[in-house]
Every structure is written in C-alpha cells, then in structure tokens.
Amino acid sequence: MLNIGLDFHDTISYAPDFFINLIRVWKENNLGNIYIVTGTPPSKKHEVLADLEKIGLSEEDFKEILLGFEYEKDKMDLRHFKKMAKHKLKLLKKHNINIYFDDNPYYVQKMKDEGILTFQTMMSKDYLDMFEKADPFFTCNLQKEQFDYLDKLDNKKMCKKDDCKEIILGKPL
C-alpha cells in the first residue's frame, strides 16, 4: 500500500479538480491511506475542514488531517518554513506516507532529500502575481523566484566537462 499526503493550501486549493479525482481514484482502487498534511495550526482545523467542504471534499475522503504547530503569524519569518518542514517530515514518517504533494519549496526539498516521492504543485505566473503583494509569507510567494535561474543560465554554466569547449565557444560539435 502507498500512503499519500496532500498539502491543502496552494496544492489541493490550487487544483481542486485534479486532487478530488486523485483522491477518488486512490480510494476506489484501495491504493493506500490519504492524508491531508497542512501547516495550519491545530486551533484552526475547523477552517481547513470548512475549506475542504467548499471544494467538495469531506472527512470521509481521507484518513486524517495532519496539522502543523501553533504559531503567531505576525512573528513569522523564513525560520518558520524550515521548522515546519521538519514537523511535516515527522508526520509523514509517523504515518508511513510514501508519496507527497506540496507547493512550498522548503517542504518539497526536505521530503525529496529524505527519500519520499515528492511532487511540487507549480502555480501559474498569474496566480503568483495575484498574491505577491498580499502577504510576503504567503507560501506561494516562495515559488515566485524559484525558476529565475533559468533566465541567467547559459552554456558556460551548464558545461562542466572539457568536451563542452566547442559548445561554449559557439562551435557545433
């Protein structure tokens, strides 16, 4: 059995039709348990349940909601995401979650480096632009510059071997 973990904010909420279908197929085929894994504090579990219901999911659709820890949003900085990555990893290991979906680069990096099959939900430029000014620590903002390195990438940076000299100099091989 393969247990699956799904982040809610900017993962399920970003592509609800996809994840609703994934959940239904997973359940119909008895592939394993489905967990919602969210950084939402336990004191706000009711908000996650309400948001899941708004998109057509109920508590019967998954085994459990695995929650974050309590924190004060006004005191949040990047250390929060590193701490939450460790917290989520403990939850995934405790519940034997083999496959994980999340949008947050901190969480994705942590899980993949720990050997968990991890998929990152990538949001469109329009979606990211919409939230850019709303909240600097809204997690989708962490994706904003994730691919900027591609604009600066060139053959010289890519080629690490001596046999790339012709490419670097602009000569065909």
Chimera marker file (.cmm) of the C-alpha trace (Angstrom):
<marker_set name="trace">
<marker id="1" x="0.000" y="0.000" z="0.000" r="1" g="1" b="0" radius="0.5"/>
<marker id="2" x="1.112" y="3.507" z="-0.791" r="1" g="1" b="0" radius="0.5"/>
<marker id="3" x="0.000" y="6.200" z="1.596" r="1" g="1" b="0" radius="0.5"/>
<marker id="4" x="-0.341" y="9.623" z="0.073" r="1" g="1" b="0" radius="0.5"/>
<marker id="5" x="-0.039" y="13.035" z="1.730" r="1" g="1" b="0" radius="0.5"/>
<marker id="6" x="-1.615" y="16.124" z="0.217" r="1" g="1" b="0" radius="0.5"/>
<marker id="7" x="-0.945" y="19.675" z="1.334" r="1" g="1" b="0" radius="0.5"/>
<marker id="8" x="-4.082" y="21.810" z="1.310" r="1" g="1" b="0" radius="0.5"/>
<marker id="9" x="-3.174" y="25.479" z="0.754" r="1" g="1" b="0" radius="0.5"/>
<marker id="10" x="-1.884" y="26.134" z="-2.773" r="1" g="1" b="0" radius="0.5"/>
<marker id="11" x="-1.863" y="22.423" z="-3.544" r="1" g="1" b="0" radius="0.5"/>
<marker id="12" x="-5.369" y="20.969" z="-3.236" r="1" g="1" b="0" radius="0.5"/>
<marker id="13" x="-6.815" y="24.506" z="-3.181" r="1" g="1" b="0" radius="0.5"/>
<marker id="14" x="-4.877" y="25.448" z="-6.331" r="1" g="1" b="0" radius="0.5"/>
<marker id="15" x="-6.071" y="22.485" z="-8.423" r="1" g="1" b="0" radius="0.5"/>
<marker id="16" x="-9.107" y="21.047" z="-6.622" r="1" g="1" b="0" radius="0.5"/>
<marker id="17" x="-10.495" y="19.138" z="-9.622" r="1" g="1" b="0" radius="0.5"/>
<marker id="18" x="-7.215" y="17.276" z="-10.099" r="1" g="1" b="0" radius="0.5"/>
<marker id="19" x="-6.852" y="16.385" z="-6.425" r="1" g="1" b="0" radius="0.5"/>
<marker id="20" x="-10.515" y="15.425" z="-5.976" r="1" g="1" b="0" radius="0.5"/>
<marker id="21" x="-10.126" y="12.984" z="-8.863" r="1" g="1" b="0" radius="0.5"/>
<marker id="22" x="-6.819" y="11.699" z="-7.484" r="1" g="1" b="0" radius="0.5"/>
<marker id="23" x="-8.428" y="11.096" z="-4.078" r="1" g="1" b="0" radius="0.5"/>
<marker id="24" x="-11.414" y="9.288" z="-5.600" r="1" g="1" b="0" radius="0.5"/>
<marker id="25" x="-9.260" y="7.032" z="-7.798" r="1" g="1" b="0" radius="0.5"/>
<marker id="26" x="-6.908" y="6.318" z="-4.881" r="1" g="1" b="0" radius="0.5"/>
<marker id="27" x="-9.828" y="5.298" z="-2.665" r="1" g="1" b="0" radius="0.5"/>
<marker id="28" x="-11.715" y="3.303" z="-5.326" r="1" g="1" b="0" radius="0.5"/>
<marker id="29" x="-8.600" y="1.250" z="-6.041" r="1" g="1" b="0" radius="0.5"/>
<marker id="30" x="-7.595" y="0.767" z="-2.398" r="1" g="1" b="0" radius="0.5"/>
<marker id="31" x="-4.105" y="2.084" z="-3.107" r="1" g="1" b="0" radius="0.5"/>
<marker id="32" x="-3.483" y="3.243" z="0.457" r="1" g="1" b="0" radius="0.5"/>
<marker id="33" x="-4.450" y="5.864" z="3.003" r="1" g="1" b="0" radius="0.5"/>
<marker id="34" x="-4.911" y="9.506" z="2.079" r="1" g="1" b="0" radius="0.5"/>
<marker id="35" x="-3.811" y="12.216" z="4.497" r="1" g="1" b="0" radius="0.5"/>
<marker id="36" x="-4.208" y="15.966" z="4.351" r="1" g="1" b="0" radius="0.5"/>
<marker id="37" x="-0.903" y="17.385" z="5.587" r="1" g="1" b="0" radius="0.5"/>
<marker id="38" x="-1.112" y="21.075" z="6.358" r="1" g="1" b="0" radius="0.5"/>
<marker id="39" x="0.905" y="23.658" z="8.214" r="1" g="1" b="0" radius="0.5"/>
<marker id="40" x="-2.336" y="25.006" z="9.637" r="1" g="1" b="0" radius="0.5"/>
<marker id="41" x="-2.222" y="25.089" z="13.449" r="1" g="1" b="0" radius="0.5"/>
<marker id="42" x="-4.473" y="22.666" z="15.367" r="1" g="1" b="0" radius="0.5"/>
<marker id="43" x="-6.522" y="25.610" z="16.648" r="1" g="1" b="0" radius="0.5"/>
<marker id="44" x="-7.643" y="26.291" z="13.052" r="1" g="1" b="0" radius="0.5"/>
<marker id="45" x="-8.513" y="22.751" z="11.973" r="1" g="1" b="0" radius="0.5"/>
<marker id="46" x="-12.146" y="23.809" z="11.576" r="1" g="1" b="0" radius="0.5"/>
<marker id="47" x="-11.067" y="26.292" z="8.861" r="1" g="1" b="0" radius="0.5"/>
<marker id="48" x="-9.366" y="23.536" z="6.854" r="1" g="1" b="0" radius="0.5"/>
<marker id="49" x="-12.444" y="21.309" z="7.177" r="1" g="1" b="0" radius="0.5"/>
<marker id="50" x="-14.692" y="24.159" z="6.015" r="1" g="1" b="0" radius="0.5"/>
<marker id="51" x="-12.406" y="24.908" z="3.053" r="1" g="1" b="0" radius="0.5"/>
<marker id="52" x="-12.296" y="21.222" z="2.080" r="1" g="1" b="0" radius="0.5"/>
<marker id="53" x="-16.092" y="21.095" z="2.162" r="1" g="1" b="0" radius="0.5"/>
<marker id="54" x="-16.316" y="24.203" z="-0.064" r="1" g="1" b="0" radius="0.5"/>
<marker id="55" x="-14.486" y="22.342" z="-2.821" r="1" g="1" b="0" radius="0.5"/>
<marker id="56" x="-16.475" y="19.135" z="-2.387" r="1" g="1" b="0" radius="0.5"/>
<marker id="57" x="-14.391" y="17.035" z="-0.010" r="1" g="1" b="0" radius="0.5"/>
<marker id="58" x="-15.430" y="15.670" z="3.384" r="1" g="1" b="0" radius="0.5"/>
<marker id="59" x="-13.704" y="13.911" z="6.272" r="1" g="1" b="0" radius="0.5"/>
<marker id="60" x="-14.728" y="10.565" z="4.755" r="1" g="1" b="0" radius="0.5"/>
<marker id="61" x="-12.467" y="11.279" z="1.774" r="1" g="1" b="0" radius="0.5"/>
<marker id="62" x="-9.239" y="10.914" z="3.771" r="1" g="1" b="0" radius="0.5"/>
<marker id="63" x="-7.923" y="9.098" z="6.812" r="1" g="1" b="0" radius="0.5"/>
<marker id="64" x="-6.830" y="12.119" z="8.826" r="1" g="1" b="0" radius="0.5"/>
<marker id="65" x="-5.820" y="15.775" z="8.737" r="1" g="1" b="0" radius="0.5"/>
<marker id="66" x="-2.242" y="16.101" z="9.960" r="1" g="1" b="0" radius="0.5"/>
<marker id="67" x="-1.746" y="19.610" z="11.293" r="1" g="1" b="0" radius="0.5"/>
<marker id="68" x="1.134" y="21.987" z="11.851" r="1" g="1" b="0" radius="0.5"/>
<marker id="69" x="2.026" y="23.621" z="15.141" r="1" g="1" b="0" radius="0.5"/>
<marker id="70" x="0.745" y="26.782" z="16.774" r="1" g="1" b="0" radius="0.5"/>
<marker id="71" x="2.495" y="29.986" z="15.723" r="1" g="1" b="0" radius="0.5"/>
<marker id="72" x="1.922" y="33.710" z="15.631" r="1" g="1" b="0" radius="0.5"/>
<marker id="73" x="1.644" y="34.920" z="12.039" r="1" g="1" b="0" radius="0.5"/>
<marker id="74" x="2.951" y="38.399" z="12.870" r="1" g="1" b="0" radius="0.5"/>
<marker id="75" x="6.191" y="36.855" z="14.196" r="1" g="1" b="0" radius="0.5"/>
<marker id="76" x="6.737" y="34.608" z="11.175" r="1" g="1" b="0" radius="0.5"/>
<marker id="77" x="9.978" y="34.646" z="9.196" r="1" g="1" b="0" radius="0.5"/>
<marker id="78" x="11.790" y="32.134" z="6.994" r="1" g="1" b="0" radius="0.5"/>
<marker id="79" x="12.816" y="30.071" z="10.032" r="1" g="1" b="0" radius="0.5"/>
<marker id="80" x="9.128" y="29.131" z="10.313" r="1" g="1" b="0" radius="0.5"/>
<marker id="81" x="9.254" y="27.238" z="7.000" r="1" g="1" b="0" radius="0.5"/>
<marker id="82" x="12.410" y="25.355" z="7.932" r="1" g="1" b="0" radius="0.5"/>
<marker id="83" x="10.861" y="24.342" z="11.264" r="1" g="1" b="0" radius="0.5"/>
<marker id="84" x="7.578" y="23.377" z="9.566" r="1" g="1" b="0" radius="0.5"/>
<marker id="85" x="9.491" y="21.254" z="7.031" r="1" g="1" b="0" radius="0.5"/>
<marker id="86" x="10.927" y="19.201" z="9.908" r="1" g="1" b="0" radius="0.5"/>
<marker id="87" x="7.492" y="18.987" z="11.520" r="1" g="1" b="0" radius="0.5"/>
<marker id="88" x="5.831" y="17.783" z="8.314" r="1" g="1" b="0" radius="0.5"/>
<marker id="89" x="8.605" y="15.235" z="7.758" r="1" g="1" b="0" radius="0.5"/>
<marker id="90" x="7.948" y="13.747" z="11.206" r="1" g="1" b="0" radius="0.5"/>
<marker id="91" x="4.249" y="13.474" z="10.334" r="1" g="1" b="0" radius="0.5"/>
<marker id="92" x="4.976" y="11.788" z="7.011" r="1" g="1" b="0" radius="0.5"/>
<marker id="93" x="7.298" y="9.263" z="8.643" r="1" g="1" b="0" radius="0.5"/>
<marker id="94" x="4.920" y="8.592" z="11.542" r="1" g="1" b="0" radius="0.5"/>
<marker id="95" x="2.062" y="7.808" z="9.135" r="1" g="1" b="0" radius="0.5"/>
<marker id="96" x="4.231" y="5.960" z="6.605" r="1" g="1" b="0" radius="0.5"/>
<marker id="97" x="3.391" y="8.401" z="3.807" r="1" g="1" b="0" radius="0.5"/>
<marker id="98" x="5.256" y="7.337" z="0.673" r="1" g="1" b="0" radius="0.5"/>
<marker id="99" x="4.036" y="9.972" z="-1.793" r="1" g="1" b="0" radius="0.5"/>
<marker id="100" x="3.685" y="13.654" z="-1.025" r="1" g="1" b="0" radius="0.5"/>
<marker id="101" x="2.349" y="16.731" z="-2.839" r="1" g="1" b="0" radius="0.5"/>
<marker id="102" x="3.186" y="20.269" z="-1.675" r="1" g="1" b="0" radius="0.5"/>
<marker id="103" x="3.791" y="23.684" z="-3.233" r="1" g="1" b="0" radius="0.5"/>
<marker id="104" x="6.326" y="25.010" z="-0.733" r="1" g="1" b="0" radius="0.5"/>
<marker id="105" x="9.971" y="24.686" z="-1.906" r="1" g="1" b="0" radius="0.5"/>
<marker id="106" x="11.228" y="24.256" z="1.679" r="1" g="1" b="0" radius="0.5"/>
<marker id="107" x="8.928" y="21.287" z="2.259" r="1" g="1" b="0" radius="0.5"/>
<marker id="108" x="9.481" y="19.761" z="-1.164" r="1" g="1" b="0" radius="0.5"/>
<marker id="109" x="13.256" y="19.902" z="-0.763" r="1" g="1" b="0" radius="0.5"/>
<marker id="110" x="13.141" y="18.363" z="2.717" r="1" g="1" b="0" radius="0.5"/>
<marker id="111" x="10.862" y="15.491" z="1.698" r="1" g="1" b="0" radius="0.5"/>
<marker id="112" x="12.656" y="14.615" z="-1.535" r="1" g="1" b="0" radius="0.5"/>
<marker id="113" x="16.012" y="14.656" z="0.239" r="1" g="1" b="0" radius="0.5"/>
<marker id="114" x="14.580" y="12.208" z="2.788" r="1" g="1" b="0" radius="0.5"/>
<marker id="115" x="13.628" y="9.765" z="0.023" r="1" g="1" b="0" radius="0.5"/>
<marker id="116" x="9.890" y="10.478" z="-0.095" r="1" g="1" b="0" radius="0.5"/>
<marker id="117" x="8.472" y="10.567" z="-3.625" r="1" g="1" b="0" radius="0.5"/>
<marker id="118" x="7.523" y="14.245" z="-3.777" r="1" g="1" b="0" radius="0.5"/>
<marker id="119" x="5.587" y="16.286" z="-6.315" r="1" g="1" b="0" radius="0.5"/>
<marker id="120" x="5.576" y="20.063" z="-6.280" r="1" g="1" b="0" radius="0.5"/>
<marker id="121" x="2.440" y="21.884" z="-7.313" r="1" g="1" b="0" radius="0.5"/>
<marker id="122" x="3.613" y="24.700" z="-9.563" r="1" g="1" b="0" radius="0.5"/>
<marker id="123" x="1.371" y="27.728" z="-9.712" r="1" g="1" b="0" radius="0.5"/>
<marker id="124" x="0.904" y="29.946" z="-12.742" r="1" g="1" b="0" radius="0.5"/>
<marker id="125" x="2.512" y="33.365" z="-13.029" r="1" g="1" b="0" radius="0.5"/>
<marker id="126" x="-0.934" y="34.990" z="-12.828" r="1" g="1" b="0" radius="0.5"/>
<marker id="127" x="-1.711" y="33.194" z="-9.569" r="1" g="1" b="0" radius="0.5"/>
<marker id="128" x="1.649" y="34.143" z="-8.089" r="1" g="1" b="0" radius="0.5"/>
<marker id="129" x="1.274" y="37.759" z="-9.228" r="1" g="1" b="0" radius="0.5"/>
<marker id="130" x="-2.149" y="37.923" z="-7.589" r="1" g="1" b="0" radius="0.5"/>
<marker id="131" x="-0.697" y="37.045" z="-4.174" r="1" g="1" b="0" radius="0.5"/>
<marker id="132" x="2.655" y="38.795" z="-4.496" r="1" g="1" b="0" radius="0.5"/>
<marker id="133" x="1.702" y="41.876" z="-2.505" r="1" g="1" b="0" radius="0.5"/>
<marker id="134" x="-0.979" y="40.309" z="-0.323" r="1" g="1" b="0" radius="0.5"/>
<marker id="135" x="1.363" y="38.690" z="2.178" r="1" g="1" b="0" radius="0.5"/>
<marker id="136" x="5.142" y="38.248" z="1.881" r="1" g="1" b="0" radius="0.5"/>
<marker id="137" x="4.962" y="34.997" z="3.841" r="1" g="1" b="0" radius="0.5"/>
<marker id="138" x="2.047" y="33.564" z="1.879" r="1" g="1" b="0" radius="0.5"/>
<marker id="139" x="3.789" y="30.356" z="0.873" r="1" g="1" b="0" radius="0.5"/>
<marker id="140" x="3.106" y="30.618" z="-2.836" r="1" g="1" b="0" radius="0.5"/>
<marker id="141" x="5.417" y="33.654" z="-2.818" r="1" g="1" b="0" radius="0.5"/>
<marker id="142" x="8.280" y="31.269" z="-2.127" r="1" g="1" b="0" radius="0.5"/>
<marker id="143" x="7.830" y="29.956" z="-5.689" r="1" g="1" b="0" radius="0.5"/>
<marker id="144" x="7.992" y="33.405" z="-7.263" r="1" g="1" b="0" radius="0.5"/>
<marker id="145" x="11.718" y="33.303" z="-7.974" r="1" g="1" b="0" radius="0.5"/>
<marker id="146" x="12.208" y="29.553" z="-7.985" r="1" g="1" b="0" radius="0.5"/>
<marker id="147" x="12.931" y="29.397" z="-11.712" r="1" g="1" b="0" radius="0.5"/>
<marker id="148" x="14.650" y="32.763" z="-12.190" r="1" g="1" b="0" radius="0.5"/>
<marker id="149" x="17.971" y="30.972" z="-12.530" r="1" g="1" b="0" radius="0.5"/>
<marker id="150" x="16.805" y="29.699" z="-15.948" r="1" g="1" b="0" radius="0.5"/>
<marker id="151" x="16.888" y="33.266" z="-17.321" r="1" g="1" b="0" radius="0.5"/>
<marker id="152" x="20.573" y="33.518" z="-16.364" r="1" g="1" b="0" radius="0.5"/>
<marker id="153" x="21.581" y="30.018" z="-17.426" r="1" g="1" b="0" radius="0.5"/>
<marker id="154" x="23.978" y="29.713" z="-20.344" r="1" g="1" b="0" radius="0.5"/>
<marker id="155" x="26.144" y="27.017" z="-21.936" r="1" g="1" b="0" radius="0.5"/>
<marker id="156" x="29.199" y="28.022" z="-19.913" r="1" g="1" b="0" radius="0.5"/>
<marker id="157" x="27.374" y="27.402" z="-16.645" r="1" g="1" b="0" radius="0.5"/>
<marker id="158" x="25.892" y="24.122" z="-17.895" r="1" g="1" b="0" radius="0.5"/>
<marker id="159" x="29.052" y="22.587" z="-19.328" r="1" g="1" b="0" radius="0.5"/>
<marker id="160" x="31.305" y="21.203" z="-16.641" r="1" g="1" b="0" radius="0.5"/>
<marker id="161" x="33.467" y="18.959" z="-18.802" r="1" g="1" b="0" radius="0.5"/>
<marker id="162" x="36.306" y="19.761" z="-21.153" r="1" g="1" b="0" radius="0.5"/>
<marker id="163" x="34.379" y="18.265" z="-24.073" r="1" g="1" b="0" radius="0.5"/>
<marker id="164" x="31.960" y="21.199" z="-23.885" r="1" g="1" b="0" radius="0.5"/>
<marker id="165" x="34.525" y="23.743" z="-25.077" r="1" g="1" b="0" radius="0.5"/>
<marker id="166" x="33.123" y="23.779" z="-28.605" r="1" g="1" b="0" radius="0.5"/>
<marker id="167" x="29.635" y="24.475" z="-27.329" r="1" g="1" b="0" radius="0.5"/>
<marker id="168" x="30.908" y="27.262" z="-25.084" r="1" g="1" b="0" radius="0.5"/>
<marker id="169" x="32.840" y="28.812" z="-27.954" r="1" g="1" b="0" radius="0.5"/>
<marker id="170" x="29.763" y="28.595" z="-30.172" r="1" g="1" b="0" radius="0.5"/>
<marker id="171" x="31.117" y="25.933" z="-32.481" r="1" g="1" b="0" radius="0.5"/>
<marker id="172" x="28.977" y="22.913" z="-33.338" r="1" g="1" b="0" radius="0.5"/>
<marker id="173" x="30.255" y="19.525" z="-32.146" r="1" g="1" b="0" radius="0.5"/>
<link id1="1" id2="2" r="1" g="1" b="0" radius="0.2"/>
<link id1="2" id2="3" r="1" g="1" b="0" radius="0.2"/>
<link id1="3" id2="4" r="1" g="1" b="0" radius="0.2"/>
<link id1="4" id2="5" r="1" g="1" b="0" radius="0.2"/>
<link id1="5" id2="6" r="1" g="1" b="0" radius="0.2"/>
<link id1="6" id2="7" r="1" g="1" b="0" radius="0.2"/>
<link id1="7" id2="8" r="1" g="1" b="0" radius="0.2"/>
<link id1="8" id2="9" r="1" g="1" b="0" radius="0.2"/>
<link id1="9" id2="10" r="1" g="1" b="0" radius="0.2"/>
<link id1="10" id2="11" r="1" g="1" b="0" radius="0.2"/>
<link id1="11" id2="12" r="1" g="1" b="0" radius="0.2"/>
<link id1="12" id2="13" r="1" g="1" b="0" radius="0.2"/>
<link id1="13" id2="14" r="1" g="1" b="0" radius="0.2"/>
<link id1="14" id2="15" r="1" g="1" b="0" radius="0.2"/>
<link id1="15" id2="16" r="1" g="1" b="0" radius="0.2"/>
<link id1="16" id2="17" r="1" g="1" b="0" radius="0.2"/>
<link id1="17" id2="18" r="1" g="1" b="0" radius="0.2"/>
<link id1="18" id2="19" r="1" g="1" b="0" radius="0.2"/>
<link id1="19" id2="20" r="1" g="1" b="0" radius="0.2"/>
<link id1="20" id2="21" r="1" g="1" b="0" radius="0.2"/>
<link id1="21" id2="22" r="1" g="1" b="0" radius="0.2"/>
<link id1="22" id2="23" r="1" g="1" b="0" radius="0.2"/>
<link id1="23" id2="24" r="1" g="1" b="0" radius="0.2"/>
<link id1="24" id2="25" r="1" g="1" b="0" radius="0.2"/>
<link id1="25" id2="26" r="1" g="1" b="0" radius="0.2"/>
<link id1="26" id2="27" r="1" g="1" b="0" radius="0.2"/>
<link id1="27" id2="28" r="1" g="1" b="0" radius="0.2"/>
<link id1="28" id2="29" r="1" g="1" b="0" radius="0.2"/>
<link id1="29" id2="30" r="1" g="1" b="0" radius="0.2"/>
<link id1="30" id2="31" r="1" g="1" b="0" radius="0.2"/>
<link id1="31" id2="32" r="1" g="1" b="0" radius="0.2"/>
<link id1="32" id2="33" r="1" g="1" b="0" radius="0.2"/>
<link id1="33" id2="34" r="1" g="1" b="0" radius="0.2"/>
<link id1="34" id2="35" r="1" g="1" b="0" radius="0.2"/>
<link id1="35" id2="36" r="1" g="1" b="0" radius="0.2"/>
<link id1="36" id2="37" r="1" g="1" b="0" radius="0.2"/>
<link id1="37" id2="38" r="1" g="1" b="0" radius="0.2"/>
<link id1="38" id2="39" r="1" g="1" b="0" radius="0.2"/>
<link id1="39" id2="40" r="1" g="1" b="0" radius="0.2"/>
<link id1="40" id2="41" r="1" g="1" b="0" radius="0.2"/>
<link id1="41" id2="42" r="1" g="1" b="0" radius="0.2"/>
<link id1="42" id2="43" r="1" g="1" b="0" radius="0.2"/>
<link id1="43" id2="44" r="1" g="1" b="0" radius="0.2"/>
<link id1="44" id2="45" r="1" g="1" b="0" radius="0.2"/>
<link id1="45" id2="46" r="1" g="1" b="0" radius="0.2"/>
<link id1="46" id2="47" r="1" g="1" b="0" radius="0.2"/>
<link id1="47" id2="48" r="1" g="1" b="0" radius="0.2"/>
<link id1="48" id2="49" r="1" g="1" b="0" radius="0.2"/>
<link id1="49" id2="50" r="1" g="1" b="0" radius="0.2"/>
<link id1="50" id2="51" r="1" g="1" b="0" radius="0.2"/>
<link id1="51" id2="52" r="1" g="1" b="0" radius="0.2"/>
<link id1="52" id2="53" r="1" g="1" b="0" radius="0.2"/>
<link id1="53" id2="54" r="1" g="1" b="0" radius="0.2"/>
<link id1="54" id2="55" r="1" g="1" b="0" radius="0.2"/>
<link id1="55" id2="56" r="1" g="1" b="0" radius="0.2"/>
<link id1="56" id2="57" r="1" g="1" b="0" radius="0.2"/>
<link id1="57" id2="58" r="1" g="1" b="0" radius="0.2"/>
<link id1="58" id2="59" r="1" g="1" b="0" radius="0.2"/>
<link id1="59" id2="60" r="1" g="1" b="0" radius="0.2"/>
<link id1="60" id2="61" r="1" g="1" b="0" radius="0.2"/>
<link id1="61" id2="62" r="1" g="1" b="0" radius="0.2"/>
<link id1="62" id2="63" r="1" g="1" b="0" radius="0.2"/>
<link id1="63" id2="64" r="1" g="1" b="0" radius="0.2"/>
<link id1="64" id2="65" r="1" g="1" b="0" radius="0.2"/>
<link id1="65" id2="66" r="1" g="1" b="0" radius="0.2"/>
<link id1="66" id2="67" r="1" g="1" b="0" radius="0.2"/>
<link id1="67" id2="68" r="1" g="1" b="0" radius="0.2"/>
<link id1="68" id2="69" r="1" g="1" b="0" radius="0.2"/>
<link id1="69" id2="70" r="1" g="1" b="0" radius="0.2"/>
<link id1="70" id2="71" r="1" g="1" b="0" radius="0.2"/>
<link id1="71" id2="72" r="1" g="1" b="0" radius="0.2"/>
<link id1="72" id2="73" r="1" g="1" b="0" radius="0.2"/>
<link id1="73" id2="74" r="1" g="1" b="0" radius="0.2"/>
<link id1="74" id2="75" r="1" g="1" b="0" radius="0.2"/>
<link id1="75" id2="76" r="1" g="1" b="0" radius="0.2"/>
<link id1="76" id2="77" r="1" g="1" b="0" radius="0.2"/>
<link id1="77" id2="78" r="1" g="1" b="0" radius="0.2"/>
<link id1="78" id2="79" r="1" g="1" b="0" radius="0.2"/>
<link id1="79" id2="80" r="1" g="1" b="0" radius="0.2"/>
<link id1="80" id2="81" r="1" g="1" b="0" radius="0.2"/>
<link id1="81" id2="82" r="1" g="1" b="0" radius="0.2"/>
<link id1="82" id2="83" r="1" g="1" b="0" radius="0.2"/>
<link id1="83" id2="84" r="1" g="1" b="0" radius="0.2"/>
<link id1="84" id2="85" r="1" g="1" b="0" radius="0.2"/>
<link id1="85" id2="86" r="1" g="1" b="0" radius="0.2"/>
<link id1="86" id2="87" r="1" g="1" b="0" radius="0.2"/>
<link id1="87" id2="88" r="1" g="1" b="0" radius="0.2"/>
<link id1="88" id2="89" r="1" g="1" b="0" radius="0.2"/>
<link id1="89" id2="90" r="1" g="1" b="0" radius="0.2"/>
<link id1="90" id2="91" r="1" g="1" b="0" radius="0.2"/>
<link id1="91" id2="92" r="1" g="1" b="0" radius="0.2"/>
<link id1="92" id2="93" r="1" g="1" b="0" radius="0.2"/>
<link id1="93" id2="94" r="1" g="1" b="0" radius="0.2"/>
<link id1="94" id2="95" r="1" g="1" b="0" radius="0.2"/>
<link id1="95" id2="96" r="1" g="1" b="0" radius="0.2"/>
<link id1="96" id2="97" r="1" g="1" b="0" radius="0.2"/>
<link id1="97" id2="98" r="1" g="1" b="0" radius="0.2"/>
<link id1="98" id2="99" r="1" g="1" b="0" radius="0.2"/>
<link id1="99" id2="100" r="1" g="1" b="0" radius="0.2"/>
<link id1="100" id2="101" r="1" g="1" b="0" radius="0.2"/>
<link id1="101" id2="102" r="1" g="1" b="0" radius="0.2"/>
<link id1="102" id2="103" r="1" g="1" b="0" radius="0.2"/>
<link id1="103" id2="104" r="1" g="1" b="0" radius="0.2"/>
<link id1="104" id2="105" r="1" g="1" b="0" radius="0.2"/>
<link id1="105" id2="106" r="1" g="1" b="0" radius="0.2"/>
<link id1="106" id2="107" r="1" g="1" b="0" radius="0.2"/>
<link id1="107" id2="108" r="1" g="1" b="0" radius="0.2"/>
<link id1="108" id2="109" r="1" g="1" b="0" radius="0.2"/>
<link id1="109" id2="110" r="1" g="1" b="0" radius="0.2"/>
<link id1="110" id2="111" r="1" g="1" b="0" radius="0.2"/>
<link id1="111" id2="112" r="1" g="1" b="0" radius="0.2"/>
<link id1="112" id2="113" r="1" g="1" b="0" radius="0.2"/>
<link id1="113" id2="114" r="1" g="1" b="0" radius="0.2"/>
<link id1="114" id2="115" r="1" g="1" b="0" radius="0.2"/>
<link id1="115" id2="116" r="1" g="1" b="0" radius="0.2"/>
<link id1="116" id2="117" r="1" g="1" b="0" radius="0.2"/>
<link id1="117" id2="118" r="1" g="1" b="0" radius="0.2"/>
<link id1="118" id2="119" r="1" g="1" b="0" radius="0.2"/>
<link id1="119" id2="120" r="1" g="1" b="0" radius="0.2"/>
<link id1="120" id2="121" r="1" g="1" b="0" radius="0.2"/>
<link id1="121" id2="122" r="1" g="1" b="0" radius="0.2"/>
<link id1="122" id2="123" r="1" g="1" b="0" radius="0.2"/>
<link id1="123" id2="124" r="1" g="1" b="0" radius="0.2"/>
<link id1="124" id2="125" r="1" g="1" b="0" radius="0.2"/>
<link id1="125" id2="126" r="1" g="1" b="0" radius="0.2"/>
<link id1="126" id2="127" r="1" g="1" b="0" radius="0.2"/>
<link id1="127" id2="128" r="1" g="1" b="0" radius="0.2"/>
<link id1="128" id2="129" r="1" g="1" b="0" radius="0.2"/>
<link id1="129" id2="130" r="1" g="1" b="0" radius="0.2"/>
<link id1="130" id2="131" r="1" g="1" b="0" radius="0.2"/>
<link id1="131" id2="132" r="1" g="1" b="0" radius="0.2"/>
<link id1="132" id2="133" r="1" g="1" b="0" radius="0.2"/>
<link id1="133" id2="134" r="1" g="1" b="0" radius="0.2"/>
<link id1="134" id2="135" r="1" g="1" b="0" radius="0.2"/>
<link id1="135" id2="136" r="1" g="1" b="0" radius="0.2"/>
<link id1="136" id2="137" r="1" g="1" b="0" radius="0.2"/>
<link id1="137" id2="138" r="1" g="1" b="0" radius="0.2"/>
<link id1="138" id2="139" r="1" g="1" b="0" radius="0.2"/>
<link id1="139" id2="140" r="1" g="1" b="0" radius="0.2"/>
<link id1="140" id2="141" r="1" g="1" b="0" radius="0.2"/>
<link id1="141" id2="142" r="1" g="1" b="0" radius="0.2"/>
<link id1="142" id2="143" r="1" g="1" b="0" radius="0.2"/>
<link id1="143" id2="144" r="1" g="1" b="0" radius="0.2"/>
<link id1="144" id2="145" r="1" g="1" b="0" radius="0.2"/>
<link id1="145" id2="146" r="1" g="1" b="0" radius="0.2"/>
<link id1="146" id2="147" r="1" g="1" b="0" radius="0.2"/>
<link id1="147" id2="148" r="1" g="1" b="0" radius="0.2"/>
<link id1="148" id2="149" r="1" g="1" b="0" radius="0.2"/>
<link id1="149" id2="150" r="1" g="1" b="0" radius="0.2"/>
<link id1="150" id2="151" r="1" g="1" b="0" radius="0.2"/>
<link id1="151" id2="152" r="1" g="1" b="0" radius="0.2"/>
<link id1="152" id2="153" r="1" g="1" b="0" radius="0.2"/>
<link id1="153" id2="154" r="1" g="1" b="0" radius="0.2"/>
<link id1="154" id2="155" r="1" g="1" b="0" radius="0.2"/>
<link id1="155" id2="156" r="1" g="1" b="0" radius="0.2"/>
<link id1="156" id2="157" r="1" g="1" b="0" radius="0.2"/>
<link id1="157" id2="158" r="1" g="1" b="0" radius="0.2"/>
<link id1="158" id2="159" r="1" g="1" b="0" radius="0.2"/>
<link id1="159" id2="160" r="1" g="1" b="0" radius="0.2"/>
<link id1="160" id2="161" r="1" g="1" b="0" radius="0.2"/>
<link id1="161" id2="162" r="1" g="1" b="0" radius="0.2"/>
<link id1="162" id2="163" r="1" g="1" b="0" radius="0.2"/>
<link id1="163" id2="164" r="1" g="1" b="0" radius="0.2"/>
<link id1="164" id2="165" r="1" g="1" b="0" radius="0.2"/>
<link id1="165" id2="166" r="1" g="1" b="0" radius="0.2"/>
<link id1="166" id2="167" r="1" g="1" b="0" radius="0.2"/>
<link id1="167" id2="168" r="1" g="1" b="0" radius="0.2"/>
<link id1="168" id2="169" r="1" g="1" b="0" radius="0.2"/>
<link id1="169" id2="170" r="1" g="1" b="0" radius="0.2"/>
<link id1="170" id2="171" r="1" g="1" b="0" radius="0.2"/>
<link id1="171" id2="172" r="1" g="1" b="0" radius="0.2"/>
<link id1="172" id2="173" r="1" g="1" b="0" radius="0.2"/>
</marker_set>
